[in-house]
């Protein structure tokens, strides 16, 4: 059973690491980084480029793994977030030969053309610039650290190598830095919708394409004028209908439906973490995602989602024209036959399960194929990148270790290197061979090589390692009937921004990370006093059996309660404005703190704030925590308010008192809420 194999491997890895640390097998202190070369200051090179590794297959976009050549050696540079380090692996000898500690949890790594390595540090709001030397067995030279907006994740460099562009997940921005300057100065920034992740830049350098983990859209940014381009790449039926009506999508789109979902205009997409591009001519941007039907909020289905179909999410790959940014409508179509196939596959063997949690992507130019790493089923799947609907043109799939967060293609040796974070394993996939042949096929290809990194300095506790695998487990019938995982509604432990139809009425997904501990009772209804009780009810509504072992339930609960909160964004508002907002929030006149009090900004009580809808079974709702409220939205139990300002003005006297506030005071109150 695939589930047991992954869980056993993760437990073994964590147990061995903990034992090694306890017995002196790993240092209790991080390895000191190599001192900065004194002859050169700032982010520039200290060595001649000829002495450093040469980037292999320069993609100009980040991943958790990047490849380089050093003489006859192929080296993989791995961003290991659990170890807060970048490891260097000799791919051919399958040995972990060195590691360089970094300031925090590395998000992505990317080589610049001159051999410097850029590392995003998610929890410290930094770019670290490292310089590999001629001896790969020694730590890299840390050239500089550059401040970023909160939670830098994706990174790319423009084709002329002049600018580095970085997405900040919690900071909701795209920022450009001077790649050639000694100080790597900040050049400009653009505000983006929620949870931006992966990024690629067009071959002509005119546009950047940014995947959004939630919200059903892709952001397209004009890099010449530094603005988001209004496009039809918001993957909801209502927006696509508007684009069709305006003529944006051309005359041939009149008879094209969004998908089999969202007949009420609520269909959307989620899980837009990674993306890749094919390159010119005829360049395409490919975005693996999941199409979602949260159901009609006016209905009361037996579970979470539509009452008219048994499948709430299906895998998809959206296709965008790199040249003009237009959406290929056929890539979003889900035929009834395809929907049935995906529903059936969620309950079948691992070899046929769909990719509902895509987390990594890379383009295989030789085969014109898109490689996608999928959490939960722990596969890398190859799709025809030139098909009208790549999802329906699967070619190959390979079994990899748990948590494939990054893929890099080695064109010289016709292979892909995949980093699996959960098991801390490097997978080397031979890409040659016939299409539509998997590990169990009659023409069994060369097997995938798997080898683990050296023991981490600080081991992830066994319970959390197990809980992380379970949280992302797709196709486990104990959790859900249709393949959904906990991470399907709570990507990165946060929320999918959707309002789901449920037996009790419409319910907006709640952010978990940093907001679970000490906030009982749970759910909007406030009826479950313990987290395990709440999980059990959730599994029932997902039509899962709930037959997790006691150890697994404990591990999942431990993981959810310790999910890392978003990194503090700091306030971009003047201190005086935030202070004024604090004063208003805690005033008797506004009465916000009468319910939203304490460390978690909740009184843990139920209240009737006159928000009951026709589908709600009850009008009293649990007071939600306001922690990290500024990074969320939409708001209220049914997601009726898209912005904080709407929430503050429209809910007057139903929940606090704000009608008396001036515009300046409303701005101050908003500013304060964004700091919580």
C-alpha positions in Angstrom: 0.0 0.0 0.0 1.5 3.3 -1.1 0.3 5.1 2.1 2.1 2.7 4.4 5.3 2.8 2.3 5.6 6.5 2.5 4.7 6.7 6.2 7.2 4.0 7.1 10.0 5.7 5.1 9.3 9.1 6.7 9.2 7.6 10.2 12.5 5.8 9.5 14.2 8.9 8.2 13.1 11.0 11.2 13.9 8.3 13.7 17.4 7.8 12.3 18.1 11.5 12.2 17.0 11.9 15.8 19.1 9.0 17.0 22.2 10.3 15.1 21.8 13.7 16.7 21.4 12.2 20.2 24.5 10.0 19.7 26.7 12.8 18.4 26.2 11.8 14.8 25.2 15.4 13.9 26.4 18.6 15.4 24.0 20.4 17.8 25.1 23.7 16.2 24.9 24.8 12.6 28.1 24.6 10.6 29.7 28.1 10.4 29.6 29.5 6.9 32.7 30.3 5.1 33.9 33.9 5.7 33.2 36.4 3.0 36.1 37.1 0.7 37.5 40.4 1.9 38.7 41.7 -1.5 35.2 42.1 -2.9 32.3 43.6 -1.0 28.6 43.2 -1.7 26.8 40.6 -3.8 29.3 40.4 -6.7 31.6 37.5 -7.5 34.9 37.0 -5.7 36.2 34.3 -7.9 36.9 34.1 -11.6 33.9 32.5 -13.3 36.1 29.8 -14.9 36.8 28.4 -11.4 33.2 27.9 -10.5 30.6 25.3 -11.5 28.8 26.1 -14.7 24.9 26.2 -14.6 23.4 23.2 -16.5 20.5 23.9 -18.7 20.1 27.4 -17.5 16.3 27.8 -16.9 16.3 31.3 -15.4 13.6 30.2 -12.9 13.8 28.9 -9.4 13.1 25.4 -8.0 14.2 23.5 -4.9 16.9 21.9 -7.1 19.3 23.4 -9.5 22.0 21.7 -11.6 25.6 22.6 -12.5 28.6 21.0 -14.1 32.1 21.0 -12.4 34.5 19.3 -14.7 33.0 15.9 -15.4 30.7 16.0 -12.4 27.0 16.8 -12.4 26.1 18.6 -9.2 22.6 19.2 -7.7 22.1 22.1 -5.4 19.2 21.2 -3.0 17.1 23.7 -0.9 16.5 21.6 2.2 14.0 23.6 4.3 14.0 21.1 7.2 17.8 21.5 7.6 17.9 25.3 6.8 20.7 24.6 4.4 21.6 24.2 0.7 23.1 20.7 0.1 25.4 19.9 -2.8 24.9 16.4 -4.3 27.1 14.5 -6.8 24.3 13.1 -9.0 26.5 10.4 -10.6 28.0 9.0 -7.5 24.8 9.6 -5.5 26.6 11.3 -2.6 25.8 14.3 -0.5 29.2 16.0 -0.6 28.6 19.3 1.3 26.1 21.7 2.8 25.9 25.4 3.3 23.7 26.6 6.2 21.5 29.6 5.3 19.6 32.2 7.4 16.3 30.2 7.6 14.1 27.9 5.5 15.2 28.1 1.8 12.3 28.3 -0.6 14.0 28.1 -4.0 17.4 28.1 -5.5 18.4 29.5 -9.0 21.7 29.9 -10.8 22.6 33.2 -12.4 24.5 33.0 -15.7 27.8 33.8 -13.9 27.4 30.9 -11.5 26.2 32.7 -8.4 23.4 30.9 -6.6 20.3 32.9 -5.5 18.4 31.4 -2.5 15.0 32.7 -1.3 14.7 32.4 2.5 10.9 32.2 3.2 10.8 32.7 6.9 13.4 35.5 7.1 12.3 37.7 4.2 15.8 37.5 2.5 17.6 36.6 -0.7 20.9 35.0 0.1 23.5 35.1 -2.7 26.0 32.3 -2.5 29.1 31.6 -4.6 30.1 28.0 -5.3 33.8 27.5 -5.4 36.1 25.1 -7.3 35.9 22.6 -4.4 32.3 21.4 -4.2 33.0 19.5 -0.9 33.3 22.8 0.9 30.5 25.2 1.9 29.7 28.0 -0.5 30.8 31.5 0.1 27.9 33.7 1.3 28.2 36.9 -0.7 25.4 38.9 0.7 21.8 39.0 2.1 19.1 41.2 0.5 15.9 42.2 2.3 12.7 41.2 0.6 8.9 41.5 1.2 7.4 38.9 3.5 7.9 35.2 2.5 9.9 35.3 -0.7 9.1 32.1 -2.6 9.5 32.1 -6.4 12.5 33.6 -8.2 13.4 34.2 -11.8 15.9 36.3 -13.8 15.2 38.2 -17.0 16.7 37.0 -20.3 19.3 39.7 -20.4 20.4 38.7 -16.8 19.9 42.3 -15.6 17.0 41.8 -13.1 16.0 39.2 -10.6 12.2 39.1 -9.9 10.9 37.6 -6.7 7.4 36.6 -5.6 6.5 37.1 -1.9 3.7 34.8 -0.8 2.6 36.6 2.3 3.8 40.0 1.1 1.6 39.6 -2.0 4.1 41.3 -4.3 6.5 40.9 -7.2 9.8 42.8 -6.6 12.6 43.4 -9.0 16.3 43.6 -8.0 19.3 44.8 -9.9 21.1 41.5 -10.7 24.3 43.2 -11.8 24.7 45.7 -9.0 27.1 45.1 -6.2 24.3 45.7 -3.6 21.5 44.1 -5.7 19.3 47.1 -5.1 15.5 47.0 -5.2 14.2 48.5 -8.5 10.4 48.3 -8.4 7.5 46.3 -7.0 4.0 45.4 -8.0 1.1 44.4 -5.7 -0.3 40.9 -6.5 -3.4 38.9 -5.4 -3.2 36.4 -2.5 -0.5 33.8 -2.3 1.8 34.2 -5.3 4.2 31.3 -5.8 6.1 30.2 -8.9 7.2 32.6 -11.6 8.6 32.5 -15.2 9.6 35.3 -17.5 8.9 35.3 -21.2 11.7 34.7 -23.6 11.6 38.3 -24.8 11.7 39.7 -21.3 8.4 41.6 -21.7 6.2 39.7 -19.3 6.3 37.7 -16.1 3.8 35.0 -15.3 3.0 34.2 -11.6 1.1 31.3 -10.3 -1.3 31.9 -7.4 -1.8 29.1 -4.9 -5.4 30.2 -4.3 -7.9 32.4 -5.9 -8.1 30.7 -9.3 -5.9 32.9 -11.3 -2.6 33.6 -12.9 -1.0 37.1 -12.7 0.6 38.5 -15.8 2.9 41.4 -15.3 4.2 43.9 -17.9 7.9 44.1 -17.0 8.4 47.3 -19.0 5.8 49.4 -17.2 5.7 47.4 -14.0 2.0 46.7 -14.0 -0.3 43.8 -13.8 -2.0 43.2 -17.2 -5.8 42.6 -17.0 -6.3 39.2 -18.6 -8.8 36.4 -18.8 -6.6 34.2 -16.7 -8.8 34.2 -13.7 -10.0 30.6 -13.8 -13.6 31.1 -12.8 -16.6 30.6 -15.1 -18.1 34.0 -14.3 -14.9 35.8 -15.3 -14.5 33.7 -18.4 -18.0 34.5 -19.5 -17.3 38.2 -19.1 -14.2 37.8 -21.2 -16.1 36.0 -23.9 -18.8 38.7 -23.9 -16.2 41.4 -24.2 -14.5 39.6 -27.1 -11.2 39.2 -25.3 -11.0 35.5 -26.1 -12.1 35.7 -29.7 -15.0 34.5 -31.7 -14.3 30.8 -31.4 -14.9 30.7 -27.6 -18.6 31.2 -27.6 -19.5 27.5 -27.2 -16.7 26.6 -24.8 -17.6 25.8 -21.2 -15.2 26.4 -18.3 -15.4 22.8 -17.1 -17.9 20.4 -15.7 -17.9 22.3 -12.5 -19.4 25.6 -11.2 -22.7 25.7 -13.0 -23.6 28.5 -10.6 -20.6 30.6 -11.6 -18.7 29.5 -8.5 -16.3 27.1 -10.1 -12.6 28.0 -9.6 -9.2 26.6 -9.3 -6.5 26.1 -6.6 -3.1 24.7 -6.0 -1.3 27.0 -8.5 2.2 26.5 -6.9 4.4 25.8 -9.9 4.6 26.6 -13.5 6.9 26.1 -16.5 7.2 27.4 -20.1 8.0 25.7 -23.3 10.0 28.5 -25.0 9.6 30.0 -28.4 8.5 29.7 -31.2 4.9 29.2 -30.1 5.7 29.5 -26.5 3.3 28.3 -23.8 3.1 28.8 -20.1 1.8 25.7 -18.3 0.2 25.9 -14.9 -0.6 22.6 -13.1 -3.6 23.2 -10.8 -6.8 21.6 -9.5 -10.3 22.6 -10.8 -12.7 23.0 -7.9 -16.5 22.9 -7.5 -17.3 24.1 -4.0 -21.0 23.6 -4.6 -24.1 25.9 -4.5 -24.0 27.9 -1.2 -27.9 27.8 -1.2 -27.9 24.1 -0.9 -27.1 21.6 1.9 -25.2 18.7 0.4 -24.3 15.7 2.5 -20.6 16.6 2.4 -18.3 19.5 1.2 -19.2 20.6 -2.3 -21.8 20.0 -5.0 -24.8 17.8 -4.3 -24.9 17.0 -8.0 -21.6 15.2 -8.4 -19.3 13.0 -6.4 -16.1 14.7 -7.3 -15.2 18.1 -5.9 -11.7 18.5 -7.4 -10.0 17.3 -10.6 -6.4 17.8 -11.8 -5.8 20.3 -14.6 -3.0 22.0 -16.5 -4.0 25.5 -17.7 -2.2 26.7 -20.9 -1.4 30.4 -21.6 0.0 31.9 -24.8 3.4 33.3 -23.8 3.2 36.0 -26.5 -0.1 37.6 -25.7 -1.0 36.1 -22.4 -4.3 34.6 -23.6 -5.8 31.5 -22.1 -6.3 28.3 -24.2 -9.9 27.5 -23.2 -9.6 23.9 -24.1 -7.1 23.4 -21.3 -9.8 24.1 -18.7 -12.4 21.8 -20.2 -13.3 18.7 -18.2 -15.5 16.3 -20.2 -18.0 14.0 -18.4 -15.9 11.0 -19.4 -12.7 12.6 -18.1 -14.5 13.6 -14.8 -15.7 10.0 -14.3 -12.2 8.7 -15.0 -10.7 11.0 -12.4 -13.3 10.1 -9.9 -12.7 6.4 -10.4 -8.9 6.8 -10.3 -9.1 8.4 -6.8 -10.2 5.1 -5.4 -7.9 2.9 -7.5 -4.3 2.0 -7.1 -1.6 4.6 -6.8 -0.5 4.0 -10.4 -3.7 5.6 -11.7 -4.3 8.4 -9.2 -4.6 12.0 -10.5 -2.4 14.9 -9.5 -4.6 17.0 -7.2 -1.6 18.6 -5.3 0.9 19.7 -8.0 3.9 21.2 -6.3 6.7 21.3 -8.9 7.1 21.5 -12.6 9.8 21.5 -15.3 9.9 21.4 -19.1 11.6 18.5 -20.9 12.5 20.2 -24.2 13.7 17.0 -25.9 10.3 15.3 -25.6 8.3 18.5 -25.4 6.9 17.3 -22.2 5.8 18.9 -18.9 7.0 17.1 -15.8 4.9 17.6 -12.7 5.7 16.6 -9.2 2.6 15.6 -7.2 2.2 15.6 -3.4 0.2 12.9 -1.9 0.6 10.3 -4.6 4.3 11.0 -4.8 4.6 10.7 -8.5 6.3 12.7 -11.2 4.0 12.7 -14.3 5.0 13.5 -17.8 2.3 15.2 -20.0 2.4 16.3 -23.7 3.2 20.0 -23.3 1.8 20.8 -26.8 -1.6 19.2 -26.4 -4.7 21.3 -26.3 -5.4 19.8 -22.9 -2.1 18.4 -21.4 -4.0 16.8 -18.5 -5.7 14.5 -21.0 -2.4 13.7 -22.7 -0.4 11.9 -20.0 2.7 10.1 -21.2 4.6 8.6 -18.4 4.7 8.5 -14.6 7.4 7.6 -12.1 7.2 6.7 -8.4 9.3 9.0 -6.2 9.9 9.6 -2.5 7.3 11.6 -0.5 7.0 15.3 -1.1 8.5 16.1 -4.6 9.0 19.9 -4.2 11.4 20.4 -7.1 12.4 19.1 -10.5 15.4 19.9 -12.7 16.1 18.4 -16.1 19.6 17.4 -17.1 19.6 17.5 -20.9 23.2 16.2 -21.2 22.4 12.9 -19.7 18.6 12.8 -20.5 17.4 12.6 -16.9 15.5 14.5 -14.3 16.6 15.2 -10.7 13.8 15.4 -8.2 14.0 16.6 -4.6 11.5 14.9 -2.2 11.5 17.0 1.0 9.4 14.8 3.2 11.8 11.9 3.0 14.9 14.0 2.2 15.6 11.9 -0.8 17.0 12.8 -4.2 15.4 10.9 -7.1 17.1 10.5 -10.5 14.7 9.7 -13.3 15.9 8.4 -16.7 13.7 10.2 -19.2 14.4 7.9 -22.2 12.0 5.1 -23.2 8.6 4.7 -24.7 5.6 6.8 -23.7 2.8 5.4 -21.6 5.1 2.9 -19.8 5.2 3.0 -16.1 7.1 1.1 -13.5 4.7 -1.9 -13.8 4.6 -1.9 -17.6 5.7 -4.8 -19.8 8.7 -2.8 -21.1 9.9 -1.8 -17.6 12.3 1.1 -18.0 15.5 1.8 -16.2 14.5 2.2 -12.5 14.5 5.5 -10.7 17.5 5.9 -8.4 16.7 7.1 -4.9 19.3 8.2 -2.3 19.0 10.1 0.9 20.8 13.2 2.1 23.1 13.1 5.1 21.5 13.5 8.5 20.1 17.0 9.2 21.6 19.1 12.0 18.1 19.4 13.5 15.8 16.4 12.9 12.1 17.0 12.3 10.2 15.2 15.1 8.8 11.9 14.0 5.2 12.9 14.9 5.4 16.0 12.7 7.0 14.2 9.8 4.2 11.6 9.9 1.6 14.3 10.3 2.9 16.2 7.3 2.6 13.2 5.0 -0.9 12.5 6.2 -1.9 16.1 5.7 -0.9 15.9 2.1 -2.1 12.4 1.4 -4.2 12.2 -1.7 -6.4 9.2 -2.5 -6.5 7.8 1.1 -10.1 6.6 1.5 -9.8 6.9 5.3 -9.6 10.7 4.8 -11.9 11.2 1.7 -13.8 9.3 -0.9 -12.9 11.5 -3.9 -9.2 11.8 -3.3 -9.1 15.1 -1.5 -6.4 15.7 1.1 -6.3 18.1 4.0 -4.0 20.3 1.9 -6.7 20.4 -0.8 -8.7 23.0 1.2 -5.7 24.2 3.3 -2.7 24.6 0.9 0.4 25.3 2.9 -1.8 25.0 5.9 -3.6 28.2 5.0 -6.9 28.3 3.1 -8.2 27.9 -0.4 -10.2 31.3 -0.3 -13.4 29.3 -1.2 -16.8 29.1 0.4 -18.0 25.5 0.4 -21.6 24.2 0.5 -21.9 22.0 3.6 -24.7 20.2 5.5 -24.9 23.2 7.9 -24.8 25.9 5.2 -22.1 27.8 3.3 -18.7 27.7 5.1 -15.6 29.6 4.2 -12.4 27.6 4.6 -10.5 28.7 7.7 -6.7 29.3 7.8 -5.0 26.8 10.0 -1.3 27.8 10.2 -0.7 29.7 13.4 -4.4 29.8 14.3 -5.3 26.4 15.8 -3.7 26.2 19.2 -5.8 27.4 22.1 -8.8 28.3 19.9 -11.3 25.6 20.8 -14.1 25.1 20.0 -13.5 24.4 16.4 -15.4 25.0 13.1 -17.7 27.9 12.3 -20.5 26.2 14.3 -18.3 25.9 17.3 -19.6 22.5 18.1 -16.4 20.4 18.4 -14.4 20.8 21.6 -11.3 19.0 20.5 -9.3 19.0 17.3 -9.5 15.2 16.9 -13.3 15.5 17.1 -13.3 18.1 14.5 -11.1 16.0 12.2 -13.4 13.0 12.6 -16.4 15.0 11.5 -14.4 16.4 8.5 -13.4 12.9 7.4 -17.1 11.9 7.6 -18.2 14.8 5.5 -15.5 13.9 3.0 -17.0 10.4 3.0 -13.8 8.9 4.3 -13.8 6.0 6.6 -11.9 7.8 9.3 -10.0 4.6 10.2 -6.7 6.3 11.0 -4.7 4.6 13.7 -4.4 6.4 17.0 -0.8 7.2 16.3 -1.8 8.7 13.0 -4.5 10.9 14.4 -2.1 12.1 17.1 0.5 12.9 14.5 -2.0 14.8 12.2 -3.3 16.8 15.2 0.3 17.6 16.2 1.2 18.7 12.7 -1.9 21.0 12.3 -1.4 22.6 15.7 2.3 23.4 14.9 1.9 24.5 11.3 4.3 27.4 10.9 2.4 30.7 10.9 3.0 33.1 8.0 6.1 35.2 8.6 5.4 38.7 9.9 5.0 41.1 7.1 5.7 44.2 9.2 3.6 47.2 8.6 3.9 49.4 5.5 1.6 51.9 7.2 2.9 54.9 9.3 3.3 54.0 13.0 0.9 56.7 14.0 -1.8 55.3 11.8 -1.4 51.8 13.2 -1.4 53.2 16.8 -4.6 55.0 16.0 -6.2 51.8 14.7 -5.1 50.0 17.8 -6.9 52.6 19.9 -10.1 52.4 17.9 -10.1 48.6 17.9 -9.9 48.5 21.7 -12.3 51.4 22.3 -15.7 50.9 23.8 -17.3 52.8 20.9 -16.1 50.4 18.2 -16.3 47.4 20.5 -14.1 45.2 18.3 -12.2 43.8 21.2 -15.4 42.8 23.1 -15.3 39.6 21.0 -11.9 39.6 19.4 -9.8 39.7 22.5 -6.6 38.1 23.8 -3.5 36.7 22.0 -5.6 34.9 19.4 -8.1 37.8 19.0 -11.1 35.6 19.8 -13.3 35.0 22.8 -13.9 31.3 21.8 -17.6 31.9 22.0 -20.6 31.7 19.6 -22.5 34.9 18.7 -25.5 35.7 16.4 -24.4 38.7 14.3 -27.4 38.5 12.0 -25.5 36.8 9.2 -27.6 33.7 8.8 -28.3 32.7 5.2 -31.2 30.7 3.8 -29.0 27.5 3.9 -27.7 28.0 7.4 -29.0 25.6 10.0 -28.2 28.0 12.8 -27.5 31.7 13.1 -24.8 31.6 15.8 -21.2 31.3 14.8 -17.9 30.8 16.5 -15.8 33.9 16.8 -12.9 33.5 14.3 -9.4 34.4 15.3 -8.2 37.6 13.7 -4.6 36.5 13.6 -3.2 37.1 10.0 -6.6 38.5 8.9 -4.8 41.0 6.7 -3.5 38.3 4.4 -6.8 36.5 4.0 -10.1 37.1 2.4 -12.9 36.9 1.5 -14.4 37.3 5.0 -17.3 36.1 7.1 -18.6 32.5 7.4 -19.9 32.6 3.9 -17.2 34.7 2.3 -19.6 37.6 1.6 -17.1 40.4 2.1 -14.2 40.4 -0.4 -12.2 43.1 1.4 -11.5 44.3 5.0 -13.1 47.6 4.2 -16.4 46.0 3.1 -16.3 44.0 6.3 -15.8 47.0 8.5 -18.4 49.2 6.8 -21.2 46.7 5.9 -21.3 44.8 9.2 -21.9 47.9 11.4 -24.0 47.2 14.5 -24.2 43.5 13.6 -20.6 43.1 14.8 -19.0 46.2 16.4 -19.7 49.8 15.6 -18.0 51.6 12.7 -20.5 53.9 11.1 -19.3 56.8 13.2 -15.7 56.4 12.0 -14.2 58.8 9.5 -12.4 57.6 6.4 -9.1 58.2 8.1 -10.2 56.2 11.1 -11.3 53.3 8.9 -7.9 53.3 7.2 -6.3 53.3 10.6 -8.4 50.4 11.8 -7.5 48.5 8.6 -3.8 49.2 9.1 -4.0 47.8 12.7 -5.8 44.7 11.6 -3.1 44.0 9.0 -0.6 43.8 11.9 -2.4 41.1 13.8 
